[in-house]
Amino acid sequence: MNIPEETKKELKEGVCVTCCDEYVICMTSDLPKDFNAPVDIEVDRDRGNVLLRNIIKDDPQNPLYIEYYIDKKFVENISKTRKIDILFVNRSFDELGKFEVKLMKEDLSIIRREIGLGN
């Protein structure tokens, strides 16, 4: 997978960013213990931006939190595919794993409303 240079500049340990309007890249060694774990989705506003949080319930005592800012183009793309692909990379940008978040209709309508796209 080719990560654009501008995205590489944004990434640092523990940070997740959207890339290419269609997926999320996280630089972390903290990978899900179960790549089929259920996921909760939360949407927050932060200084005028929309923050999407995926709570991967791979460990009931210690779920994995993935947070990143989203924009309208990203939301339009995930609305079509009804999923979010999260790629985990190391400091050398080597892919360590890929997690797919399947989006329910309710999740999409909340995300679309928060970003200003309506249903």
N, C-alpha and C positions, 0 to 999 in steps of 0.2 A: 504494500500500500504506500502510495506517495503522499506524504504530508506536505502541504504547501509551506514555504518558508515563513510566511506571515503567521501561520498557525504555530509553527515551531517556536517563534519568538515569544508567543503568549504562554506557552506551556512551561511549567516548572513543577517540581515535585508536589503532589497533592492537589494539582489544579486540573479542572476539566473545562474544555471549551467546545463549542460547536464548530464543525468544520464542513466546508463545502456545501453548506445549507442542507445537509442530509444526515450527518451523524455526529457523534460526540467522541472526543478523544480525551482520555484521562492519563496523566503521567503519575503513576503510582505503582507500588509493588503490593499494595493491599487489594488483592483480587477477591472476587466472590468465591466462597467455599463451595457453593452450589450454583452452577450456571443455569439451572432451571428453577431457581428460587422465585417465590412470588415477590411482586414489587408493589409498593404503595407510591402514589404520586402526589406531590404537593406543589402548589404554585404560590409564589410570594412576589410582592412588589418591593424593589429595593432602589431607592433614589431614582425613580422614574423608569427603571428597567424591570423586566420580568425574569425572575429566577425560578427555574424548574428544579425540583428536588426529586430524585428517584431513591426510594428507600428499599434496598435489596435485602429481603429478609432471609439471608443465607444462614444466619446464626441468631436464634431467638433472643439470646442475651446481648448480642452485639451486632445489629444490622449494619450494613454498609451504606453510607450516605454518599450520593453522587449529586453535586450541585453545579449548575451552569446557567449562564444567561442565554436567553433565546430571543430571536427576532421573528418578524412576520414571515420571511421567506422560509426559514427553518420550519415554522409551524405549518405553512402550506404544504411543504414536502412530507412531513410526518403525517399530515391529515390524509394524504393520498395512500401512503404505505401502511398506515395504522400501526407503526412501530418505530422505535428508536434503537439504533444500533450504537452501543457504547464500546469503543475500542480502548483497551488498556495497553499502554506503552511504557517502556523504561526510558532512562535518560538518553539512550542512544536512538530512541524512537523505534525500537524493535517491538513488534506486536507481541504482547504476553497473553492476550485473551480477548474474546469478544462476547458481549452480553446483549441479548435482545430483549427490549422491553415492549411487550405487546400492549397496545393502547385500546382500551374499551371506548365505546361511543361517549360515555359520560366524561371520561378523562379528556378526550379531545374537545368536547364542548366547553369544559372549564378552561383548558389551555387557550382555545381560540377566543373565548370571551375576554380573558385577561390580556391577551396580546392585541385585542381590538379588531378581530376578524369576524366576530359574530358566529352564529351556528351555520 
